[in-house]
């Protein structure tokens, strides 16, 4: 059973040509993509980092994203970043939304249109030209990871005959940070699209004991079998992580994680069966809440005329 329906991968490792901190209006390229992904309910969001890595981690440490850094991947080429991100996410979700960090200007409407389409490889098209993001299903990930040609992701998906093209009215899918300043009319249109109702699910007693950040911590513990590795990947302090976990278990009165100490291979931490089911059910509730909120948001924006 997968944790979520959609995960996201942002390639930002190439120190020579990736520009995650390029300014787009009042924010940066990488943060704009993360906000767009989160608005669509994509979880987890993985940034394969390398370019301006320390600053990227600093700016996004509270945004609930996963950082795979260049030391972990030992790669800098874009397709190697793609493979690293896909390898990490493939057992967590049914489909992966992918974009290079240099392509931040696709609209929320375009993303939702792609996510509502059926197919193993879904690509947007504007006036006959392809762009980003693209969506790939878990069914084709092994074939992409096995590709050894020289054409990168384009070559990998180009060898498959199960690609679906979705025509969109969004020239932002073609924009990259190398194209210079974003036209004002495009910024204005996308700013209106970014306006949406936001509902956040959390579990509370006298204070919040579980939210999206705690959810990510549990996910990474399940993925890595290590609290320390989870903390490194989400830019969270080790002591804060244990504070969150201990408070959660004490408040719920159930064991969510199993701690194994010592041994020649060191300690190991993972989720209990109940902890895993808790994580799955919480994610399903968030996805249900998102579907409801999006429908109400569309109706509300129609009343406002935006």
N, C-alpha and C positions, 0 to 999 in steps of 0.2 A: 504494500500500500504506500503510495507516494504522500509526502507531507502536504503539497499544495498543487494547484492546477497549473500555475505559471510561475516560473522563476525568471530572473533577469541576469544578463551578463553584459558588462560594460568593459570594453578593451581600452586600457589607458596605460599600457606598460612601455610602449616604445618611446624612450627618452629623446629620440631624435625628431619624432614627428607627432607625438600625441600632446595635446594642449588642454588638459582637464580644467585649468584655471583661467582659460580664455573667458573674458567677460561677455555675457549676453544680457544686455539690459542691466538690471540690478544684481544679477547673480552670475554664477560661473557655468561653463558648459556641463561639467560633471554633475553639479547640483541640480541643474535644470532637468537633466535626464532622470536623476533619482526622484525628483518631485513628480515628474510625469509618470514614471513607473509606479510609484507609491499611490498616486491618484487612481491608477488602474488596478490596484490590489495585488501587484506582483510581489512575490515573496518566495525565497530570499532574493535580494539584489546583491550580486557579486561584482566588485570592481577589481579587475586584474590590474594592479597598480604598478608603478615604476616611475613614470614621469611625474616630477614634483610630488613624490609620494608622501613625504612627511607632512606637507601642507594639506594635501588631499585628506589624509587621515585626520589631521587636526580639525579641518573644517567640517568633516562629515562624521565625526566620532559619535555624535548624539543622534544620528539619523537612522540608526538601525540597519546598517549595511555591512556586508562581509568584505574584508580586504584580503586579497591574495597578492602578496608583494613579489617583487622581482627576485628576492632571495629565495622565496619558496618555489617559484616556478623556474628559475634559472633561464628565463627566456625573455626576449624583448620584441621579437617580430610579431606582427599583428596576428597571424594565423596561429602561432604558438600560444598567444594570449587567449585566442578563441578556444583552442584545445584545452588549455588549463581551466578556463571558466566552465566549459561544457563538462569536462571530466568531474569537476567538483559538484555541479548542480544536477547531473543526469539522474542520479538515484533519488533525488528529492522532489521532483516535480514532473508533470506530464508533458509540459512544453516549455521551451526556453525562448524568451524574447532577447534578441541580441542587437547591439549597436556599438560602433566605435565611439569613443568619447568625443571625437571631432565632428560627430553628426547629431547635434542636440536639438534641432529645430522642428522635428516632426510634431504634429499637434496631438492633443489628447483624443480628439475625434478619430484621427487616423489610427492611433494605437488601439482604440476600442474596436474600430472596424476590422483591423487585422485579427484581433483576438476573438472576434465573433465569427471568423471565417474558418472553414474546415479544410484540413490538408496537412501533410507532413512537413512541407516547406511552404511558407506563406510570405510573399514579398509584395511591397507596395510599388505601384507604378504611377507616375505622373506624366501625362502626355507621351507615353511610350518609353520613358526613362525610369530605370529602377533606382531605388534608394534604400534608406534605413528608417526604421528597424526591420528586421526579418524575424520570423518565428519558425522554430524547428521543433518537431515532436521527438519524444524519447525513442521512437522507432528508428529514426535515421541517425541518431547521435553516433552509434558505433561505426557506421560507414564514414561519417565525417571525420571521426578521430583516426580512422585508418588511412585516410587520404594522404598520399606521399608526393603528389604533384607540386608544380611550381606556382600554381595560380591561387593558392590560399583557399579561403572559404568560398569564393566565387567559383573556383575550379571544382571544389568538393561537391557543392550543390548542383553545379552545372552538369555533372555526370548522371544526375538522377532525373527520372521522367515524371516524378510526382510533385512537381512544383506548381503552386497556385499563385496567380498574379491577381492582385486586388487593385483596381483603379481607384485612385484617391484624388481629391481636389486640394492637394496640399503640396506646394512646391518646396516646403520645408524638408521633405524627405531627401531632396537633392543637395541641400545646403551643407557645407562643411565650414569649419572655422577658417580654412584657407581662403574662403571667398570674400573675406572682409566683413564690413559692417552689415548687419541684417537690415533690410529695408524697413522703414518706419511703419508702413501699412501692414507688413507681415507681423511685426512685433505687436502691433495693436490688435490684430485678429487673434493672435495666439494668447495674448494677455486676457482677452475675454474668455477664451476657451479654458484657461487655467482656473477661472472662477468656478468653484464648485462647493457643494455642501460637503462637509467633512465630519464623519462620525467615527469616534475612536472607542473601541471595546477595551474594557479593563475589568479586572476582578478586584473587589475592594472589601475590606472590613472597616476598620477605623481609618485606614489609608490604603492606597493602591498596593496590592501585593503581586499583581501580574499584569503586564502590558506587552506591547509589541517588542520592547527591548528584552524583557525576560523571556519572551517566546523565542527570540533569536538565540539567546544564550542556551536554552534547552535544545534547540535544533543543532547548534554547533557542538554541544556536548555529545549528542547522539551521533553526529557525523564523525567527530574526532576521537571519541572516548577519552577526552581530556578537557578539564576545565581550563588549564593553562593555555592550551592551543586555541580553545574557543575565545578566550580573552584577547589573545594576540590578533585573531582574525576580526574581532569587532571593536578593537581599540577600547577595551574595558579593563580596569584594574583588577588584579586577581583577588584582592581583599574585598572589593565591592561586589564581585561576582558571588563569592561565598556568602556575603551578607544578604544578597538578594535570594539565593537558594535556601539558606537557613530560615529566613523570614517566611518564604513561601511554604516550605514543608511544615513549619511550626503552625502557621495560620490554617493550613488545610488539614493538618493532622494525619497526613499520609506520606509515604515515602515515594518520591519522584525520581530520585537518583540513587545509584549504588556506588559506594566508594570502596575501592580495593587498594590497600596500602602495601608498599614495600615490594619485595621480590627482585629478582635479577633484572627485570625489565622496567622496574619502577611502578608507581601507582597507576591506577586506571579508574576512570569514572564514566558511567554510562547511565542511561535512563532505565528505570524499572518498566515493566510492561504497562503498569498503570500510568507511569509518567509519559510513555510514548502515546498511549491512547488519549491522555489529557491534552498533549500537544496537537494531535490530529483533530480532536473535537473542537479545540479552541480555534484552530485555523479554519475549519469548516464554518464555524459561527461567524468569523470575520468575513469570509467570502460571501455568506448569506447577507450580512449587514451591508457589505459593499454593493451588492446587487440592488438591495432596497434603496440605499442612499442615492445611487446613481439615477434610478428612476425618478425619485423625488427631486433630485437636483436638476434633471432635465426639465421637469414640469415647472419648477420654481424659476429657472432661467427664462423659460418661455413667457412666464408672466412678466418678468422684468424686461423682456424684449432684447436679451443678450444671447 
